[in-house]
Amino acid sequence: MFKLKFRPDTDRDAIVKEMLLHPLGYLRILSIICSSVVFGCVVDRLVYLNQCTFNNNGNCCKLAIAIGVIGFVISLMFLVKDVLYHAVDFSENFNFKILMLLVDAAVHIPTGLLWFASFSFSADQWRKTDKNAYTALSLVNYGNAVVAFSFFCVLLWLANVVINMILMIRLMLKRGDRSRGYASFPEGSDSVHPDGPSTS
């Protein structure tokens, strides 16, 4: 069981701002937008036409809606996780922060594969769709938007995994530097420690 220790020197607004300006914060927001576009476009056209615009293949639309909703919910959940990640103190919660990054990457890997499957399926079905059957240009634009934003989601989920791996490596290196710093100042030394004056 982790006993979380929060950073005492940072207020709530500063934590939220730090989270939103972090690369993962940008990815979460973009993922929410792209996921919303995908399932929103498919549902809107499905309700309007009462049929799937992707070669009239209902399975394609079901997959796009499912992964769009899943991606939207996951992005919102991990946006909240990012607030907690930036709020806890590094030195006291190193293992917890590493665990959060591992869970983040572990969730986004299979979700990214689902996005790739949805993108491939929808792109193939859209290629086979007779565009001339749709007299309204907006219907074609909706189909193009679903394919394009599904592809963007694949890239976003891949980038998320890469950034989480980079953050884990940086945390481990940072802890290693701190450990070497403590080791270089033996107990009873009058030298100033990197984290502040010696209390010995």
N, C-alpha and C positions, 0 to 999 in steps of 0.2 A: 504494500500500500504506500502510495506516495504522499508525503506531507509537503504540500506546496507552500513555498515562501514567495510572496509577491514583492516586486520592486517598490521600495518605500518612497523613492524619489520621483516617481512619475504619476501624474494624475490620469484620470480616465480619458479625457479628451486627447492628451498627448499620446496615449497608447493607441487609440483608434486612428489618429493621424499617422502614426508610425506604421501601423498595420496597412493602411490604405496606400501609403507611399512605397511600401515594400513590393518587390517584383511579384511575390505570390498574391499580394492584394490586387494588383493589376490583372493577374491571370484569373482570379476568382470573379472579378467584375465582368471581364470579357467572356468568361465561360457562362455566366448567368445570362448575359445578353444573347450569345449565340444559341444556347440551349432554348431560350424563350422563342427565338426566331424560328428554330426548326420545328418544335412541336406546335407553335402557334400557327405557322403557315399551313402545316398539314391538317390540323384540326379545322381551321377556318375554311379551307377548300373542301374538306370532307363533309362539313355541315352544309356548305353552300351547294355542292353538286350531288351530295349523297352517294358519292363514289370516290375511290382513290384516284388521284390524277396521275399517279405513277403506273402507267400501263394498266390501269384498273386492277392493280395487284394489292389486295387488302393487307396482305402480310407485310408488304413494304411500308405502308402507312402505319400499321400497328407497331412495327419495329422503330420507326422514326419517332413516333409519339412516346413510346416507352423509354427509349434512351434519352430523348429530350427532357422528359420529366425527371428521370433519374439523375441526369447531369445537372439539372437546375437545383434539385434538392441537395445533392452532394456538394455543389458549389456553395450554397447557402450555409450548410452545416460546417464546412471547413473554413468559411469566412468567420464564423464564431470561434472556431478553433484557433484561428490566427490571432484573435484578440487575446485569448488565454496564453498563447505562445509568447507574445510580446510582453505580457503582464508579469509572468513569473521571473524570478531572479535566476540568472544563468548559473552562478556558482553553487547555489543550493539545490537546483533542479536539473542538473545536467542530464541524468538518465531519463527524466520525464520528457525533456525537450527532444532528445534523440528518439524516444518512443513515438512521440507525436509525428515526427518527420517520417519515421518508418511506416506508421499507419497511413499517413497521407499518401506516400508513394505506393504502398500496397493496394490502396483503394483505387488510385488513379490508373494503375497499370491495366487491370481488367476492364475498367470503364473506358479507357482509351481504345482497347481492342474492340469493345462493343461499338464505339463511335466509328471505328474503321470499318467494321462489318456493315453498319447502317449506311455509311457513306458509299461503300462499294455497291451495296444492294440498290440504294436509291439512284445512284448514278447509272447503273446498268439498266434499271427499269425506266428511267427518264430518257435514256438513249433510245429505248425501244418504243417510247410513247409517240404517237402520231400528233405532233404539235398542231397540225392543220385542223385537227378536230376541235381545238379550242379557239373560238372566235375572239374571245376577250384576251387582250395582251397580258392583263394582270395574272391570268392563270399560268401563262408561261413564265412570267417573272417569279411567281410563287414557287414553281418547280425549280427554277434556277437558284433561288435563294436557299431552298432546303439543301440542295446538293452542295452549294458553296459554303454555307455555314456549317454543314456537317464536316466538311474538310477542315475548316478553321478549328473546329472542336478537336479533331484528331491532333492538330499541331499544338493546341493549347494544353491538352492532357499530356502530351509528350513533354512539352516544356515544363509542366508542373513536376513531373517525375525527375527531370534533369536538375531543376533548381533545388528540389528537396535533397537530392544526392549531394549537390554542391554545399548546401547548408550543413548537412551532416559532417562532411569532411572538414568544413571550416570550424564547426563546434569542437570536433576532436582535436584539431590542430591548436585551437585556442586554449583548450584545457591542457594540452601537452605543454604549451608555452608557460601557462600559469604554474604547472607542476614543477617545471624546471626553474621558474623564478623563485618559488618557495624553497626549493632545494638549495639554491645558491646563497640563501640567507640562513645560516644555522641558528638554532635556538640560543638566545642570549646575545645575539649580535646587536650592535648599536646602529647598524646601517638601516637606511630607509627602505622598506619593502615596496615593490612596485604598486601594490594596492593601497598604500598609505603608511604612516609611521609605525614603527614596531611597537607592539604592546608588551613586549617581554620585559 
